[in-house]
Amino acid sequence: MNTPFAAALLAGGRSTRMKQDKALLHWHGQDLWQAQLHKLQSLDAERVLLSCRADQPLYVSPSDEVEVVLDPEDAEGGPLDAITRCLELVQMPLLVLAVDMPWMTAAFLREQLHKHDSPDKGWFFRGPHGDEALAGLYVPAMLPLMQDALARKDFKLQHIIEAAVHTGLAITHALGDQQMPFFHNVNTPADLK
């Protein structure tokens, strides 16, 4: 992407189905959050953010040049709240990746960034269960939609994407069979097998 962009790893989820913090699961010799963060760091983003809770033991070194964005204790808007907070902070296109998508590759994300070079239009993928909201590009022009949804307590990211597509602020692509595994989530211990 020729346009400056930021990248944010969303690691602050409560992991209720997993019964342990997904960010701290071991994945190929390191914690999952570290593996996912390294993917984002390899993309040459102008800014890299780690969105998490204050009580999570996720430590980054100053040399990593990662900005930690803490969830407020009273945050109730889930990923929408975290993405909105990060987008308000960076005020540039924001590539978002959820910590629980370990099969997502940096190569796939890099390819999408090169394909879509508009700083005014977000991009997302649509799978069999709807829009994949936790691996895509959010743009500042989407902020009013997101802020309004938070004010109305409508926390469904799919509603944001639908509204953004309807108003020309985002595009969606159908996921092909080869791309679908990238978007698989880890929700239970069995999903890692």
HELIX and SHEET records of a PDB file:
HELIX    1   1 LYS A   22  LEU A   24  5                                   3    
HELIX    2   2 LEU A   32  GLN A   41  1                                  10    
HELIX    3   3 PRO A   62  ASP A   64  5                                   3    
HELIX    4   4 GLY A   78  VAL A   90  1                                  13    
HELIX    5   5 ALA A  106  LYS A  115  1                                  10    
HELIX    6   6 PRO A  140  MET A  142  5                                   3    
HELIX    7   7 LEU A  143  ALA A  151  1                                   9    
HELIX    8   8 LEU A  157  HIS A  166  1                                  10    
HELIX    9   9 MET A  180  PHE A  183  5                                   4    
HELIX   10  10 PRO A  189  LEU A  192  5                                   4    
SHEET    1   A 7 VAL A  66  LEU A  70  0                                        
SHEET    2   A 7 ARG A  47  CYS A  52  1                                        
SHEET    3   A 7 ALA A   6  LEU A  10  1                                        
SHEET    4   A 7 LEU A  94  ALA A  98  1                                        
SHEET    5   A 7 GLY A 130  TYR A 138 -1                                        
SHEET    6   A 7 GLY A 122  GLY A 127 -1                                        
SHEET    7   A 7 ALA A 170  ALA A 174  1                                        
SHEET    1   B 2 HIS A  26  TRP A  27  0                                        
SHEET    2   B 2 GLN A  30  ASP A  31 -1                                        
END                                                                             
